Amino acid sequence: MLRRIKDGIHNILSSASGGMERPQISKNFESNIPGLFIIGDLAGAPVIKLAMEQGVNIVEYISSLGDAKGGSSDVFDVIVVGAGAAGLNAALACKDKGLKCIVLEKSLIANTIENFPEGKWVYAEPDDSPPKGKLWLDGARKEDLLKRWNQIVEENGLDVRVEEPLEGLDKKDGVFILNTPKARYSAKRIILATGMRGNPRKLDVSGEKREKVYHQLYSPRQYKDENILVVGGGNSAVEAAITLCDSNKVYLSYRGGEFARIFKDNESLLNQRVSEGKIELILNSQVKELGEREATLEIDKGGHKESLAVPYDHAFILIGADIPRQFLKLLGIKLENEWEGSIARTAALTLATLVGLWIFGGHASLLGADLSQIPLWAGVLIAAGSIGGLVRSGLKGDRFAWLGISFLISYTVYGAKVGKGSEFWPYKNWGYELLSFFDRPWSFWYTVMYTALMTGFGIQALKRWGLDRKDRFQIWRYVSLISFQWVFFFLIPEFLFQWAVKYQWIGERLATDPTFADQAWRSYGLVYAWPLFFYTFFYDPHMIWVVWGVALTFILIPILVIWHGKRYCSWICGCGGLAETFGDRWRHLAPKGKTSVKWEWMNSAVLIFAVAVTVAMLSRDTFTLLRNPAQWSINIYRLFADIWLIGILPVTLYPFLGGKIWCRYWCPLAKMMQIQSKLFTKLGFGKFKITANNKCISCNECSRNCLVGIDVMRYALKQETLDNTTSSCIGCGICVTVCPVDVLSFGDGAEAKVDFKKDMRTTHVQ
């Protein structure tokens, strides 16, 4: 039972990876091992040109360090591992900076490009930025590109040691010791640029190691009049099948029921070849064995499974590449979103912290146990020691420990904010008062902290997505979020409302009306619409608030939705604003995959509950039988929705599941806007959508950076419209911003702008 619970928790937390694991690196590309830097495809450079740029940038950073050069004659300043685009450009930059450097390559120079099919065209996107560094890059056939690169290596005298893989790494007295099959090297710093294509994903079935089974297609013209089995559902597999079918009988096996992540043009060509009988398509199938002459496939027929024998002379297993986990672990490199550690230890230390705080709060008993003999200072020691244990475990790599600390912070903030005398255990009757100082209540300091977090991290996000990328859309979006927080969620409710009443800026009649003047908290309803601001129509509201609440919720919001979908969440809302600012650094950890999308049913449940509670509260004076149920229901809603679902749980999970947990899974207003947007679109007058042209290169940056876990790349590859009829898109536009080849745009702007050669584009090394 406990094992199943642990596995369930682990599956939820690890859902953020979504098959897109990367090494854990800092903004300067440094891994968890000081002095070891990671660039290129492993570091998220989606195209060759950007990988080259990373190679130059990292050397510029290293050369700026005080100890970059010099030292022992037998110690290299830098050793570059990997002779691809990023590694070669880094080595060339080292040469220019006077850094003593060699390159270790396990195969050949630019081996990934070397293994592309004959005549493959390599593009130099993005077009609007010139290549950085000495390595040449322009649109060319792979053979021409390789010739130029080898020439540059020779002309610059780079010391590239091919067929010499890195097999081991150690660090002693600040110096790296690198072991290869041929030698032992010492270096002050290492630049790892090995990429991922050298680690093809395997089926792990019997017969996969046969000589006629391959994991790449190099020279398709050598195969004629054969039975060819191609396995995979991506562009590589589909393109291979299309290329091979003109001279062979091709069987294309894919485990899925449809090709969801292939180019639109590839899909058309595939359908054409299937209709012509040149390709036999076998969907919902998995290879169970690769025999001497036949492959055994298991086909899922929806209720039962059948076996099928497929003849083959050669087989190509083209199912992508995995991150070289074993190699990275050998080097001691940590990956993003790794969940190592003890759930039980974290739970015990977290509970011990709360027990210590309960004792500190002056309580004499717990679950019947007499605590009166324990001094208050002992409670402080218990809490401090337990927190110290969590921090110590966290520093040793226990990620669950950091989750425990995050929970303690969020639970304290929101558990005390409930109100004096209503605090959560262990803060009951003392937490709110302890956090209230300078004659200001904790609710005020909470708003100050909230605004400070949004401002500080919002400026960082504005720089990251707006200023650094010269993206005016993102600049204005973050200016809007920060401004709304300051004006409508801080200054007005905490200061301007009271001043307006005190100095009668709103007129004497309204300023002296206690129903209006004593309810500054209702000013949050100026922007927060029902049912996000749940209390607009409850507890004797002034008619001004009722009228405005109706207009905002049922007139203004729907009009906004027509043109902007759910963009309220990413431009205006303070809840979404904290996720977009403070949570931005973890946006890539948003849960991904079909299962995570299914979880979105929960905000429908919260919306239905909100509607039911609202109806009960508004009807309780008319129907006396509803008085008690209405009060119970609103208390339940307040406890679970207003405290746990909007506060404790999502803020706890920010660093682990991205920032949009509340907005995506529980917010009733977000769900209501999604329903409206979907309806308006189907009726033909909804204007919100994201479209794609035919330039997608499958880099996955759009999907990786989506805060609500949408598989944006699938839409881009198939040039399908992305809107709220099929997704929970909030219109933040990060997918548009992050795309390196300008595939995506809002509205109808993403039309095809270029003519493509017959062969598919290659701009990056997967």
N, C-alpha and C positions, 0 to 999 in steps of 0.2 A: 504493500500500500504506500509506504513512505517513498519507495523507489519510483512508483508511478507518479506521485506528487512532484518529486524532484525532477523527473523527466519532463513532466508537463510544464513546470516553471522554466526549465532550461529551454524547451522548445519555443516558448513565448518570447523569452529574452533574446534568444539567438535568431529569431525570425528577422531581425534587422539586417542580417548579412545578406539574405536573399541571393546567395550564390555569387556575391561580389566581394569576397574577402580581400583585404589588403593589409600590408604590414602597417603597424602603428608608427606614424612618423610625425614630427613636429613641423612647424611652418617653414623651417629651414631644411626640410627633408631628412632630418636626423632621426634615426630609429631609437628604440629603447636602449641601445648600446651606444654610449657617447663616442663620437668619432666615426661611427658607421652610418653612412648616408645612403638613401635609396632613391633612385630616380627612374624615369622611363615608365613603361607600362605598369610595373609593380607599384609605382607611386601615383598612378592615375593619369598619366599623360596619354590622352586618347588618340593622338595623331603623331606622326613622325616629327613634324615641325615643332610641336610643343615638347616632345621628348628631347629634341636637340636643344631647345631653349633651356630646359631644366639642366642639361649638361653644362651649359655655359654659366647659368646662374649659381649652381652649387659650387663651382670652382671660384667664382667671384667671391662668394661667401667665405670659402675656406682660405683663400689668399688674403682676406682681410683680417684673419686671426693672427695674433702676435707670434705664434709658434709655427706658422704655416711652413716656413722653409728652415733648412739647416738641420743640425743634429748629426748623429753618427753616419758615417759614409755607407754603412751597410743597411741603413734604414731608409726606405723610400718615403717621400713626403705623402704621396698618394698612390694607392693601387686601385685601379678600376677593374671591376669584375664584370665582364660582358662587353663584347665588341659590336654592339648594335648602334643605332642612331644616337641614343643618349650617351652611351659609354665612349664612343669614338669622339663625339664632340666635346665631352668632358676632358678626355685625354689631350685633344688639340688645345683646349683652353689652358690645361696644366702646362703644356709646352710653352705657350705664350707668356704665362705668368712666372716661368722659371722654376716650376715645381718638379722635382724628380719623380717620375711616374712611369709605370708600366701597365699594360692591359693584359688580363688573363681571360682567355676565351676557351670554353670547353669544346667548341667545334671549329667553325670557320668564321672569318670576318662577315658580319651581317648575315649570320646563318639563317635567321628567320626569313629574310628576303630571298636568300639563296634558295630556299625550299619552296618559294612560290611557284605555281605552274609556269611553264615556259611562256614568255611574252606577256606576262602579267603587267598591267599598267599601274604604276605607283604615282599617286597624285600628291601635290604639294599644298594641301589645304592647311589652315585657312588662307584664302587668297589675299586678304587685306593686311596680312602681316608678313614681312620678309623673313627668311630663315636667319637665325642667329648663330654666329660662330663660323668656323672655317669649313665645316662639312657642307658639300654642295647638295642642293635639293631643288629639283624642278620636276614637272610632270615628265615621266620617262618610262620606258620599258625597264623591267627589273634588271635585264642584262646590262643596259647602258648605265643604270644607276650604280650597280656593283662595280663596273669598270671604273667609273669616276671615283668612287669611294676608295677603292684599292689604290688608285693613283695618288689620291690625297694622302693616304697613310704613308705611302712610300716617299712622296715628296717632302713630307714633314718629319720623316725619320721617327715615326711612332714605334715604340717597342711593344708590338702586339704578339703575345705568345699563345698561338692557336693550339687547339687540341690539348689544353692544359686546364682542366676544371679545378675549381676550388673544392677541396674535400674536407677541410677542417679549419677551425679558427679558434684562436685563443688570444688572450690579452694579458700582458705582464708588464708591470711598471709603466702603464700608459702606452705601450707599444703593442700593435697587433702582430700576431704570428700566424701566417697563412701557410697551409699545407696543400700541395698539389702532388700528383703522381710523379712529377719530375724534380721538384725542388721545394725548398722552404724559404719563405720570404718574410721580411719585417717591414711594417709601415706604420706611420703615425695616424693615417686616416684611410678609410676604405670607401669607395663609391660603388655601390651594388647596382648594376644596370643589366640584369640578366633577362628581364622580360618574363613572359608566361608561355609563349608559344612552344617553348621547348619541353613543356610538361603536358602533352595531350591527355585528355580524359580517356579512360579505358572502360570497357564493358565488364572486365573481370569475369569472362566466361571461358570455358574450355575451348582450346583451339585458337585463341586470340594471338598466340605467339607464333603461329605458322608463318612461313616466309611469304605467303601470298596474301597476308592480311596486313594492311597498312593504316597509318593514322594521318596520312597526308597524301595529296595527289600532286605529283611533281610533273610528270610528262604524260598527259592524257593521250597524245597521239600514238603512243606505242601499244595501246590496247585496241585490238580489232577482232571482230567476230567472236567475242567472248561473252560469257554470262558474268555480269558484274553486280555485286551486292554493295549498295551504299547505305550506310546506317547514319541517321541523324535528321534533325528537323530545323537546322539553321541554314543560313545562306551558303556556308561552305559546302554542306552536304547537297543542297538543292542545285547549286551551280555545278558541282562535280557530276551529279546525275544528268543534268542537261548537257554538259560538255561531252560526256561519255556515250550518251544514248545514240548519237548519230552513227556510230560504228559498232555498237554493241547492244546486247539485250540487257537493260538495266532494271534491277529491282531496288526500289527505294523503301527502306523500312524506317518507320518513325513511331515512337512510343505514344505520341499524342494523337488526338482525333482531328486536329487541324494544324496548319502551319501558321502559328500566331506571330512569329518574329522573323519573317523574311521580307525582302523587298517586294514591293508591288509588282515590279517588272518580272522578278523571278517567279512570283506566283502565276503570272499570266503565261510565261514560257513553260512552266511546269505543267499547268493545266493543258496547254496545247500539246506538249509531248505525250502526256498521258492519253489524251483523246486520240492521238495518232498511233497509239499502241507501242511507242518507243520506250516508255517507262511504265513498269507495273508498280503501282503505288500500294503499299501495305501499311495502313495506319493501325494505331492501337496495338502495335506489335513490339515484342522484345526478343532479341536474340538470346537463345539459351545455350547454343553450342555451334561452333564453327568446325564442321567435320572436314574430312579430306576433300570431298567433292560437293557436299551439301551443307547448308546452314539450317539449323532447326530454329524456327521462330514460334513463339507463343502469341496467339492473337486473342485479345479480349473482345468477345462478341456481345458484351453488355450484360450477360447473365451467366455465361459460361466461357471457358477458354478452350481454344483449339490449337493444335500443332500444325505447322506447315513446313514442308521441306522445300528449300529454295536452292537450286543448283548455282554454283558459282566457280569461276576460275580465279577471280581476284575479289577481295573485299576491301572496302575503304570505310573505316570507322571514324567518322567526322562529327564528333559530338562535343567539340569545344576543347578548352584547356582548363586545367585546374591551377590554382596558385601553387607554386612548389613548396607546399607546407613542410614536407620532410626536410628539404634542403634548408629552408629558413629556420626551422626548429633546431637543426644541427648547428646553425650559427648562433642560436640563442635569441633570435628575433621574435618579438611578440606580434601577434596579429590583432587587428581591430576586433572588438566585440567578442573576445575570448572569455568564456565563463569558467574560470577555474576557482577552486576554493571550496569551502564548506558552508552549505546552507544552515546546517544545524548549529555550527559554532556562531555564525552571524546572528541567528535567531536568539541564541542564548545570551550573547553579549548585548544585543539590542534590548532584550527584556530586562537584563540586569541593570542596564542604564536607566530604564524607566522605573524600576523598583528603587534604585538609589535616589532618583528624583522624588519619588513618593515619600521616602523617609525624610528627605531634605524638606519637603513641604510640611512636615510636622504631623504626619498621620501615624496613628498608634497601632494600626492593625492592617493586615492584608490577608484576605481569604481565611479569616479566623485566627491567623497567627498574631501573637502579641509582639509589637515592634516598639513598645513604649520605652524599653530599656536601651534601645539603640540611639546614640546621640545623633543630632542633625548632621554634624560634620562627617559622620561615618557614611551617611547617604551621599554626600559630595564625593567622598573617596571612592565609593562603589561606582557611582556614575562616571567619574573621571577615569577610573581604572578600566571600566568596560569600554569607554570610548577610545581610550589608549590602545586597548586590545584590538578594537576594530581597525584603527589606523595602522597599527603594526601589521596586522594581517593583510590590509590593503596594500601596504608598501611591499609586501612579499608576493604580491600578485593575486591575492584573493579578491576577485571583483565583487563577489557577494558582500564582502565587508564594506565596500564603498556604497553598495546599494543600501546596506543597513544604516550607514551614516546619513545618506541622502534622505532616508525615511525619517530618521530622528529629527532632522532639521525641519522637514515639511510638516511632520506631525506636531512638532512644538509650535511652529508658526500658526498653523490653522487650528490646532487643538486648543490653543489659548485664545485665539481670536473670536471664538464662539461668543464670548461675553463673560463678564465677571459673575462667578457662581455657577456658570454653565460649562466651564472648561472640561476638556476630556481628561480622563485619568492619565497621568498622575498629577496633572496641573490643577485639579479641582480646588477652587477657592483660593488659589494663590498665583497661578500662572499669569493671568491677565494683569493683575496688579503689579507683578514683578517686572513685566515688560512695558509697563506704562510709567513714563518719567517726564520731568520738566512740565508737569501739569497737563500732559497730553496722554490720551488713552492709547492702548496698544493698537487699536484699529487705525489711528492716525499714523503711528510709526510704521505700521504695515504698509500703508499707502505710500509713505515716503520711501521705504525700502523697495517696493514694487516699481515706483517711478524711477528710482536711481538705477535699478537693475536694467530696466528697459532703455534708459538713456545711455548708460555706459556701454552695454552690449549692443544697443541699437546703432551707436556711432561706429562700433567695430564692424557690424554687419553692413552698414551703409558704405563704409570704405571697401569692404571685401567685394560686395556685389555691384555697388554703384560707382564709386570714385575710381577704384582700381581698374574696372572694366569699361569706364566711361559710358555707363548705362543710365540714361536719364530716367527711365521707368523705375529702376530700383532706387535711385536717389530720391525721387518724389515719394515712392512707396514708404521708405523708411522715415522720411521727413513727416509724412502723414501720420504714421503710427506713433512716433514720438510726440508729435504735436497734439494729437487727440488724447494721448495719455496725460500730458501736462495740463491741457486746458479742461477737458471734460471729465477726467477721472482723478484729478488732483486739485487744481486751483479752484474750480467751481464748487465741488462738494465740500472742500475743506476750508476755503476762504471766501471766494467771491459771492457765494450764496448768502452767507452770514452778513457780509458787508452790504449786499443788495438790500437785505431786510433791515439792517441797522440804520443805513443812511437813506432808506426808502427810495432806492433807485428804481424800484418796480412799482412805485406809487404807494400812498399811505394806506389805501384800503387793503391791498394785498399784503403789504408788509406787516399790518397789524392783525391779520387773520391767522389765528394760531394753527388752524388746520394746514395752512400753507407754510407759515413762517417757522414752525417747529420741526419741519421734516426735510432738513437739508439732504438727508440720505436719498431722498427720492430724485435728486438731481442727476444721479447716475442713470436714471431713465431717460435723460435727454438724448442719449446715444444708444444705451443698451435697450433693445427692444424685447418685448415679451416673446417667447418664454425664457430668454436668457436672463433678463431682469424680471424675476418671477413675481415680484410683489407690486407691480405697477397698479393693479386694480384691487388690491387688498388693504385691509386695515385703515378704513376711513380716508381714502385719498381725496385731495382737493380736485374739483372738476377739471382744473387745468391739466393735471397729470393724467386723468382719465382720457380726456380729449386728445392730448398729445400722444399718449400710449397707443390709442387706437389708430391715429394717423400714421405714427411711425411704423407700427407693426403691420398694419393691413393696407397701407397706401404707399408710403415712402420706400419701405424695404422691397415690396414686390416690384416697384418701378426700377429700383436699383438692380434688382435681380435680372430684369429683362435685358439690361445692357451689360451687366458685369457679373452675372452668375453669383457665386459665393465670395466675390472679392471683398465684401464687407469684412470677412474673416482675416484677410491679409493686408488691409489698408486702414481699418477703423477700429476694430474690436480690441479692447485691452487684453482680453484673455488670449486671443490669437496673437496679439502684439508681443506678449511675453515669450510665446513660443517662437515667434519670428526673430526675436532679438536675443534674449538670454539663451533660448534653445537652439539658435542657429548653428552653433558650433557642433551640434550633434544631429543635424538634420539628416545626415546620411544613414543614421541608425533607425530611421522610421521602419516599422514592420512592413515587410514586402511579401508578395506571393498571394496566391488565391485564398489561402486560409485566412490571412490577415484582412483581406477584403471582406470575407464572410463575417468577420467580427463586427463589421459596421452596422449590423442589424441592431446593435445595442442602442444607438441614438434614436432609432425609431421607437424602441420601447420607452426611452426616457421622454420622448415627445408625446407619446400616447398617455403616459402617466401625468405629464404636465398639463395636458388638456383636461384629463379627468379631475385632477386636483383643482384646476381653475374653475371648472363647471361646478364642482362641489362647493367651493368657497363662495362663489357668486350666488349660489342657490340656497345656501344654508339658512338665510333669514326668511326665505319663502317656504322652504321645506324643513321643518324643525328636526325631522329624522336625520337630516344630513349634517347637523351641527357637530356632533362628536366625530363622525367619520371624516368630515372635512378637516377638522383640527388635527386628527391623527394623521391624515394623509399629508397635510402640509408639513407637519413635524418630521415625518418620514422623508419627504422630499428634501427638506432642508438639511437633514442629517446626511443622507446619501448623495444627493446631487450637489448641494451648495457647499458641502464641506469635503466629503471624500472624493467625489468624482471631478469636481472643478478645482479642488485644492490639493489635498494630501497625495492622492495617487498620481495625478499627472505630473506635478512638480517633482515628486520623488523619482519618477521615471524619465524626466527630461534627459539626463546624461546617458540613458541606456536604451530608450526607445524613441528618441527624437522629442520634439516639443509639441506635437499636435495630438497627443493622446486624448485630451478632453474634447478638442474641436472635432476630431475625426470620429471618435467612438461614442461620445456621450452628449455632446451639446445639442439640445433640442432645436435651437434657432438655426444652427448649421444644417440640420436635417430638414427643417421647414424650408429653408432657402433652396436646398438641393431639390426638393420635391417641386417647388415653384419653377426653378430653372429648367428642370426636366420637362414639366408640363408646357412651359412657354416655348421651348425648343420644338417639342412635338407638334404644337399648334402652329408653328411656322414664324413666330415673331420674337423668339428668344435670340439675342445677338451674341451671346457669349460663346466662344469656341476657340480652340487652338488648332491650327492646321499645319501640315508639313509638306515640304517639297520633296523631290526625289534624290536629295543629297545625303541622306543618313548613312553613316559609316559604322553603325552598330557599336559605338564606343561606350554606351550605357551611362554616360554622365547625367543625362536627363533623369533617368529612373533612379539612379543612385542618390541624387540630391532632392528628390521629391519628398516634401515633408509629410505628405499623406500617403506615401507608399504606392503611387500609381506606376504601373509599368508603361511609362511614357514612350520608351523606345519601341514598344510593340506598335503603338499608334503611328509613330514616325516611320518605321520601316514599311508599313503597309499604306502609308499616306491616308490614314483614317482620321476623321475629325475627332478631337478630344473635347468633350463637353460634359455636362452634368447628367446626360441621359445614360451614360455608361460609366461614370466615375464620380468621385467626390472632390474633383478639382476645385481649389480655392482661388485660382487665378493669381498666385504670387509671382508667376513669370520666371522663376529661377530656372526652370527647364529651358526656357527661351534664352535666358542670359548665358547659361553654362554651355550651350551647344557650340562646339568649336567650328562648325561649318554652316551656321545659320540655317538650320533645317526648319525650325519651329517659329511660328509667329501667331499673334492674336488675330482673330478675324480671318479674312481671306487673303492675307498678305503673303502666305507661303506658297507662291506659285513656282512652278519649275522655271529656273532662270538659266539653265545651262543645258547643252546637248551632251549626251554621254556616249562614249565609245561603247562598242558592243560588249567588251569585257567589263566586269564590275570593278568599281573603284577600290583602290587600296590606299589608304592614307595613314594607317596605323599598324602597329605590330601587336597582335593580340597575345 
